[in-house]
Amino acid sequence: MSAIVANTQSAEYVDFWNEILVPKFIRFKHILVDGLTNHSAAIFPNLPVKEGDKVLDIGCGFGDTAVDLARRVGSKGTVVGLDCCNAFLEYGRADAAAKGLTNVAFVEGDALLERFDPTYDFVFSRFGTMFFSNPVAGLRNMRTALKPGGLTTHIVWRSPADNPWLSMAKDVVLAYLPAPGDDARTCGPGPFSMANEEMATGMMKSAGYEDVTFTRVDAPVLVGRTVQDAIDFQLALGPAGEVFREAGNEAEAKRGEIEAALAEAIEAQKQDADGIVMESSSWVITGRNPA
């Protein structure tokens, strides 16, 4: 019975991603991919990936991480990017083709439900595992894709307090709108579901990993090219976007005053040549499949 519930719940989340979130993610791709440039630059050089490796990228989204990994493993290695949203994967396919990469493939699928052969040297996920409806089952499924002794690295956001780029706007919006109810449609547990190191360690060990390590990474992220771009992003996606979406007509009736309050908060943030920049913090979690 529990497996059936998990599968049904996973399907509901996948439907929500494809029906509601995909168009918004595409609209704000410049933030969700380009905005993470500094964060990725602080992480990717240290990933335990070598030339010739076979790599699986879970929740690869627009495919930028899979493309980067394909460059790392070289012509003797291969990368498979998996995501539940084929609309995202089309961007990865186009990017790989434009760069002349033939060692990366993009596959539509649900990482919680796929059954993998243990053929990969390295399994990776950037900000994807936080949305597993059953985190332990999802992490265990990722481990089954590894060869004995292979490594999984996944990146998750730390606490709301460490990520004002996500939490600040929610606090502003909640001053005007009610919190989402228990029946709210969501994309999964949420961006902070693995923020607690002790809890996430327990998940990894329950999923069968050994030598679990956590590395903290702090880096600025772009949240909008302009103040209005940042406001639009916050009201479309993330914790503030969920509050705004679930409030429906009440949110639209109060849009003017909410946007004014967000503008005041965002204008106080740092700005550089690219736009509005705020601080972010993540965990880079790595575990080994037993030999």
Secondary structure as a PSIPRED ss2 file (coil, helix, strand):
# PSIPRED VFORMAT (PSIPRED V4.0)

   1 M C   1.000  0.000  0.000
   2 S H   0.000  1.000  0.000
   3 A H   0.000  1.000  0.000
   4 I H   0.000  1.000  0.000
   5 V H   0.000  1.000  0.000
   6 A H   0.000  1.000  0.000
   7 N H   0.000  1.000  0.000
   8 T H   0.000  1.000  0.000
   9 Q H   0.000  1.000  0.000
  10 S H   0.000  1.000  0.000
  11 A H   0.000  1.000  0.000
  12 E H   0.000  1.000  0.000
  13 Y H   0.000  1.000  0.000
  14 V H   0.000  1.000  0.000
  15 D H   0.000  1.000  0.000
  16 F H   0.000  1.000  0.000
  17 W H   0.000  1.000  0.000
  18 N H   0.000  1.000  0.000
  19 E H   0.000  1.000  0.000
  20 I H   0.000  1.000  0.000
  21 L H   0.000  1.000  0.000
  22 V H   0.000  1.000  0.000
  23 P H   0.000  1.000  0.000
  24 K H   0.000  1.000  0.000
  25 F H   0.000  1.000  0.000
  26 I H   0.000  1.000  0.000
  27 R H   0.000  1.000  0.000
  28 F C   1.000  0.000  0.000
  29 K H   0.000  1.000  0.000
  30 H H   0.000  1.000  0.000
  31 I H   0.000  1.000  0.000
  32 L H   0.000  1.000  0.000
  33 V C   1.000  0.000  0.000
  34 D H   0.000  1.000  0.000
  35 G H   0.000  1.000  0.000
  36 L H   0.000  1.000  0.000
  37 T H   0.000  1.000  0.000
  38 N H   0.000  1.000  0.000
  39 H H   0.000  1.000  0.000
  40 S H   0.000  1.000  0.000
  41 A H   0.000  1.000  0.000
  42 A H   0.000  1.000  0.000
  43 I H   0.000  1.000  0.000
  44 F H   0.000  1.000  0.000
  45 P H   0.000  1.000  0.000
  46 N H   0.000  1.000  0.000
  47 L C   1.000  0.000  0.000
  48 P C   1.000  0.000  0.000
  49 V C   1.000  0.000  0.000
  50 K C   1.000  0.000  0.000
  51 E C   1.000  0.000  0.000
  52 G C   1.000  0.000  0.000
  53 D C   1.000  0.000  0.000
  54 K E   0.000  0.000  1.000
  55 V E   0.000  0.000  1.000
  56 L E   0.000  0.000  1.000
  57 D E   0.000  0.000  1.000
  58 I E   0.000  0.000  1.000
  59 G C   1.000  0.000  0.000
  60 C C   1.000  0.000  0.000
  61 G C   1.000  0.000  0.000
  62 F C   1.000  0.000  0.000
  63 G C   1.000  0.000  0.000
  64 D H   0.000  1.000  0.000
  65 T H   0.000  1.000  0.000
  66 A H   0.000  1.000  0.000
  67 V H   0.000  1.000  0.000
  68 D H   0.000  1.000  0.000
  69 L H   0.000  1.000  0.000
  70 A H   0.000  1.000  0.000
  71 R H   0.000  1.000  0.000
  72 R H   0.000  1.000  0.000
  73 V H   0.000  1.000  0.000
  74 G C   1.000  0.000  0.000
  75 S C   1.000  0.000  0.000
  76 K C   1.000  0.000  0.000
  77 G C   1.000  0.000  0.000
  78 T E   0.000  0.000  1.000
  79 V E   0.000  0.000  1.000
  80 V E   0.000  0.000  1.000
  81 G E   0.000  0.000  1.000
  82 L E   0.000  0.000  1.000
  83 D E   0.000  0.000  1.000
  84 C C   1.000  0.000  0.000
  85 C C   1.000  0.000  0.000
  86 N H   0.000  1.000  0.000
  87 A H   0.000  1.000  0.000
  88 F H   0.000  1.000  0.000
  89 L H   0.000  1.000  0.000
  90 E H   0.000  1.000  0.000
  91 Y H   0.000  1.000  0.000
  92 G H   0.000  1.000  0.000
  93 R H   0.000  1.000  0.000
  94 A H   0.000  1.000  0.000
  95 D H   0.000  1.000  0.000
  96 A H   0.000  1.000  0.000
  97 A H   0.000  1.000  0.000
  98 A H   0.000  1.000  0.000
  99 K C   1.000  0.000  0.000
 100 G C   1.000  0.000  0.000
 101 L C   1.000  0.000  0.000
 102 T C   1.000  0.000  0.000
 103 N C   1.000  0.000  0.000
 104 V E   0.000  0.000  1.000
 105 A E   0.000  0.000  1.000
 106 F E   0.000  0.000  1.000
 107 V E   0.000  0.000  1.000
 108 E E   0.000  0.000  1.000
 109 G C   1.000  0.000  0.000
 110 D C   1.000  0.000  0.000
 111 A C   1.000  0.000  0.000
 112 L C   1.000  0.000  0.000
 113 L C   1.000  0.000  0.000
 114 E C   1.000  0.000  0.000
 115 R C   1.000  0.000  0.000
 116 F C   1.000  0.000  0.000
 117 D C   1.000  0.000  0.000
 118 P C   1.000  0.000  0.000
 119 T C   1.000  0.000  0.000
 120 Y E   0.000  0.000  1.000
 121 D E   0.000  0.000  1.000
 122 F E   0.000  0.000  1.000
 123 V E   0.000  0.000  1.000
 124 F E   0.000  0.000  1.000
 125 S E   0.000  0.000  1.000
 126 R E   0.000  0.000  1.000
 127 F C   1.000  0.000  0.000
 128 G C   1.000  0.000  0.000
 129 T H   0.000  1.000  0.000
 130 M H   0.000  1.000  0.000
 131 F H   0.000  1.000  0.000
 132 F C   1.000  0.000  0.000
 133 S C   1.000  0.000  0.000
 134 N C   1.000  0.000  0.000
 135 P H   0.000  1.000  0.000
 136 V H   0.000  1.000  0.000
 137 A H   0.000  1.000  0.000
 138 G H   0.000  1.000  0.000
 139 L H   0.000  1.000  0.000
 140 R H   0.000  1.000  0.000
 141 N H   0.000  1.000  0.000
 142 M H   0.000  1.000  0.000
 143 R H   0.000  1.000  0.000
 144 T H   0.000  1.000  0.000
 145 A C   1.000  0.000  0.000
 146 L E   0.000  0.000  1.000
 147 K E   0.000  0.000  1.000
 148 P E   0.000  0.000  1.000
 149 G E   0.000  0.000  1.000
 150 G E   0.000  0.000  1.000
 151 L E   0.000  0.000  1.000
 152 T E   0.000  0.000  1.000
 153 T E   0.000  0.000  1.000
 154 H E   0.000  0.000  1.000
 155 I E   0.000  0.000  1.000
 156 V E   0.000  0.000  1.000
 157 W E   0.000  0.000  1.000
 158 R C   1.000  0.000  0.000
 159 S C   1.000  0.000  0.000
 160 P H   0.000  1.000  0.000
 161 A H   0.000  1.000  0.000
 162 D H   0.000  1.000  0.000
 163 N C   1.000  0.000  0.000
 164 P H   0.000  1.000  0.000
 165 W H   0.000  1.000  0.000
 166 L H   0.000  1.000  0.000
 167 S H   0.000  1.000  0.000
 168 M H   0.000  1.000  0.000
 169 A H   0.000  1.000  0.000
 170 K H   0.000  1.000  0.000
 171 D H   0.000  1.000  0.000
 172 V H   0.000  1.000  0.000
 173 V H   0.000  1.000  0.000
 174 L H   0.000  1.000  0.000
 175 A C   1.000  0.000  0.000
 176 Y C   1.000  0.000  0.000
 177 L C   1.000  0.000  0.000
 178 P C   1.000  0.000  0.000
 179 A C   1.000  0.000  0.000
 180 P C   1.000  0.000  0.000
 181 G C   1.000  0.000  0.000
 182 D C   1.000  0.000  0.000
 183 D C   1.000  0.000  0.000
 184 A C   1.000  0.000  0.000
 185 R C   1.000  0.000  0.000
 186 T C   1.000  0.000  0.000
 187 C C   1.000  0.000  0.000
 188 G C   1.000  0.000  0.000
 189 P C   1.000  0.000  0.000
 190 G C   1.000  0.000  0.000
 191 P C   1.000  0.000  0.000
 192 F C   1.000  0.000  0.000
 193 S C   1.000  0.000  0.000
 194 M C   1.000  0.000  0.000
 195 A C   1.000  0.000  0.000
 196 N C   1.000  0.000  0.000
 197 E H   0.000  1.000  0.000
 198 E H   0.000  1.000  0.000
 199 M H   0.000  1.000  0.000
 200 A H   0.000  1.000  0.000
 201 T H   0.000  1.000  0.000
 202 G H   0.000  1.000  0.000
 203 M H   0.000  1.000  0.000
 204 M H   0.000  1.000  0.000
 205 K H   0.000  1.000  0.000
 206 S H   0.000  1.000  0.000
 207 A C   1.000  0.000  0.000
 208 G C   1.000  0.000  0.000
 209 Y C   1.000  0.000  0.000
 210 E E   0.000  0.000  1.000
 211 D E   0.000  0.000  1.000
 212 V E   0.000  0.000  1.000
 213 T E   0.000  0.000  1.000
 214 F E   0.000  0.000  1.000
 215 T E   0.000  0.000  1.000
 216 R E   0.000  0.000  1.000
 217 V E   0.000  0.000  1.000
 218 D E   0.000  0.000  1.000
 219 A E   0.000  0.000  1.000
 220 P E   0.000  0.000  1.000
 221 V E   0.000  0.000  1.000
 222 L E   0.000  0.000  1.000
 223 V E   0.000  0.000  1.000
 224 G E   0.000  0.000  1.000
 225 R C   1.000  0.000  0.000
 226 T C   1.000  0.000  0.000
 227 V H   0.000  1.000  0.000
 228 Q H   0.000  1.000  0.000
 229 D H   0.000  1.000  0.000
 230 A H   0.000  1.000  0.000
 231 I H   0.000  1.000  0.000
 232 D H   0.000  1.000  0.000
 233 F H   0.000  1.000  0.000
 234 Q H   0.000  1.000  0.000
 235 L H   0.000  1.000  0.000
 236 A H   0.000  1.000  0.000
 237 L C   1.000  0.000  0.000
 238 G H   0.000  1.000  0.000
 239 P H   0.000  1.000  0.000
 240 A H   0.000  1.000  0.000
 241 G H   0.000  1.000  0.000
 242 E H   0.000  1.000  0.000
 243 V H   0.000  1.000  0.000
 244 F H   0.000  1.000  0.000
 245 R H   0.000  1.000  0.000
 246 E H   0.000  1.000  0.000
 247 A H   0.000  1.000  0.000
 248 G C   1.000  0.000  0.000
 249 N H   0.000  1.000  0.000
 250 E H   0.000  1.000  0.000
 251 A H   0.000  1.000  0.000
 252 E H   0.000  1.000  0.000
 253 A H   0.000  1.000  0.000
 254 K C   1.000  0.000  0.000
 255 R H   0.000  1.000  0.000
 256 G H   0.000  1.000  0.000
 257 E H   0.000  1.000  0.000
 258 I H   0.000  1.000  0.000
 259 E H   0.000  1.000  0.000
 260 A H   0.000  1.000  0.000
 261 A H   0.000  1.000  0.000
 262 L H   0.000  1.000  0.000
 263 A H   0.000  1.000  0.000
 264 E H   0.000  1.000  0.000
 265 A H   0.000  1.000  0.000
 266 I H   0.000  1.000  0.000
 267 E H   0.000  1.000  0.000
 268 A C   1.000  0.000  0.000
 269 Q C   1.000  0.000  0.000
 270 K E   0.000  0.000  1.000
 271 Q E   0.000  0.000  1.000
 272 D C   1.000  0.000  0.000
 273 A C   1.000  0.000  0.000
 274 D C   1.000  0.000  0.000
 275 G C   1.000  0.000  0.000
 276 I E   0.000  0.000  1.000
 277 V E   0.000  0.000  1.000
 278 M E   0.000  0.000  1.000
 279 E E   0.000  0.000  1.000
 280 S E   0.000  0.000  1.000
 281 S E   0.000  0.000  1.000
 282 S E   0.000  0.000  1.000
 283 W E   0.000  0.000  1.000
 284 V E   0.000  0.000  1.000
 285 I E   0.000  0.000  1.000
 286 T E   0.000  0.000  1.000
 287 G E   0.000  0.000  1.000
 288 R E   0.000  0.000  1.000
 289 N C   1.000  0.000  0.000
 290 P C   1.000  0.000  0.000
 291 A C   1.000  0.000  0.000
